[in-house]
């Protein structure tokens, strides 16, 4: 049996308007990933700004960066602005890590972020109406992205 594919779940924590709701949303996504046969990494389980407030910034970066670079793909929530999510997306684009970016249908996404995702050649920006939609969107889109990993050529910006 092959090892489970590792999926990093990215989303606002410190910048979240309601961190408890944000955690619940990421946990719901993790449940979808587990049912689909993936191994999710949720930063808040190790480096939560409240539960792990004693961790030094460098330790948070080290834990999460190791998980990010060791992932087979990333699911990123773009429903709240976040410096951390933006940095993670840039790292994914540069390292060509497949990225499924999820945004509510009515969300206004940074044009820089959506342009970067498009230029990376390894990403999809997918709208959703409700968390329940993740049950079908996440497994289908991840499989599509992972099956094409390395087949799409990034633009010259990345070369």
N, C-alpha and C positions, 0 to 999 in steps of 0.2 A: 504494500500500500504506500502511495506517495505521500510525502508530508503535506499538511494543509498549507494553502497559500496564505501568506500574512497580509492583512489589510490594515493600514493605519487610518484611523478615523480622526479627521481634523475638523475643529470647530471652535468658535469663540468660547473662552472661559472667563478670563479677567475682564474682557470688554462686554461680556454678556449682560443684558438688562436683567435677566433672571437666570442666575447660574444653576439653580435647582432644575428648572425646566430644560436648560441646555443639557445638563447631565442626563436627564431622562430621555431626551431625544437621541443622544449618542448611544445610550444603553439600548434603546429600541433598535437603532441601526445595528448595533453589535449582535443583538438577538437574530435579526434577519441574516446577518453574515454567518453566524454560527449554524443556523438552519440550512443555509446554502452550502455548508462545508468549508467555510473559511475560518481563519484564526484572526479575530480582530485585536488591535491594540488601541486602547482608549487612553490618551494622555492623563485624563483626570483620575484614573485608577492608580497612578504612580506619582504624578506631579501636580495634583490639584492645587490651585492657588489658596484655597482655604484649608483643606484637609492636610496638605503637605506644606503649609506655610513656612515651616522651618528649613525647607530645602533652599540652598543657595541657588541663585540664578544660573550659575555655571553648571550645577548638577542637573537642574531642570533641562537645560539645553542639551547636556550630554545624554541623559536618559532618552529624551524624545528624539534627538537627532539619530541616535543609534537605532531606535525603532523605525524611524522614517526611512533611513537608508537601507535597512534590512527588510523593508516591506516589498511585496510583489506589486502592490497597487495602493492607492490612497482614495478614500471617500472623503470629500471636503464639503462641509456645509457653508454656504455663502449667504446665510440669512441675516448675519450680523457682522458689521465691520470688525476686523481683528488684525493687529500687526502680526501676531503669531501665525494665523492662517495664511496671510499674504506671504510671509517668509517661507512657510512650508510649501506653498504652491510654486514659488520661484525656485526652490531647491528641486522640487519634482520636475519642473520644466527643464531645468539645466541638466539634471541627471537622467532625464527621459523615463521617469517612473510614471506608469499609467495612472491617470487621475480622473476620477469621476467627481465632478463638481455639481453639487445639488443646490438649487435655489428655488424659493417659492415663486410661483408664476408671476406675481406682481412685484418681485424684488427688483431694485435698481442695482445692478452689478457694476463695479468699477470697469470702465472701458479698458483700462490697462490690464486688469486681471483677465477679462474675457479675451482680449487680444493675445495675451501671453498663453493662455490655455490653447487657443486656436493655433498659434504659431508653433507650439511645442510638438504637435503631431502625435501626441500620446494621450490626449485628454478629450473629455466630453463634458459639456455644460448642459445639464438636464433640468428642466423645471419640474416642480411637483406641487400638488395642491394640498396634500395632507400627509402626515407621517405614515399613515396606513399605505400610501402609494409606494413607500420604500420597499414593501414586500415583493413587488414585481420589478420595479425600476432597478434597484441595486443589483440583484443577481444577474439580470439580463444584460445590463449595461457593463458590469464588471467583466462578465464572460466575453462580451464583444471586445472590450478594450484589451483584455489579457490575451485573447486569441490573435490579435493583430500586433502585439508588442514587438517592436523592432522592425515591423514591416512598413510603417509609415515614415516617410522622410521628413525630418523637421526642416523648417525654413533655414535659409542661410544665416539668420541671426544666431543660431545655435551652433554653427560650425566654426 
